[in-house]
């Protein structure tokens, strides 16, 4: 019975990591669709790609290993990451809705008008928060 619980915990971590990776890919696609974007948009995409790579690394690590009791911590770290990704998704949905609703193509000048500077700073903070959590977790897990 204990083995079933361990397998279930590992599956939960892998499942959540896969879901978050998929959500990050959607965010990357959104930012990739912004035309005439400045370097900061390329940096956002780059940071999201790093976050996706970290998630896939955790996913691969758990899929290849047995449960060593770190599943609970893994799930909590991924939940923090999920909260950050959800905030980013909400921001992108709001921006997308505002742009598509008026028939405007996704040009940076239009996006910048719809997006407040604080929202961009918040976007960076959420990416950094999620990345930091995953890096700390990986460091702890790999000793």
PyMOL commands that set and color helices and strands:
alter all, ss='L'
color gray80, all
select helices_A, chain A and resi 2-32+39-64+71-101+108-114+117-142
alter helices_A, ss='H'
color red, helices_A
deselect
rebuild
show_as cartoon
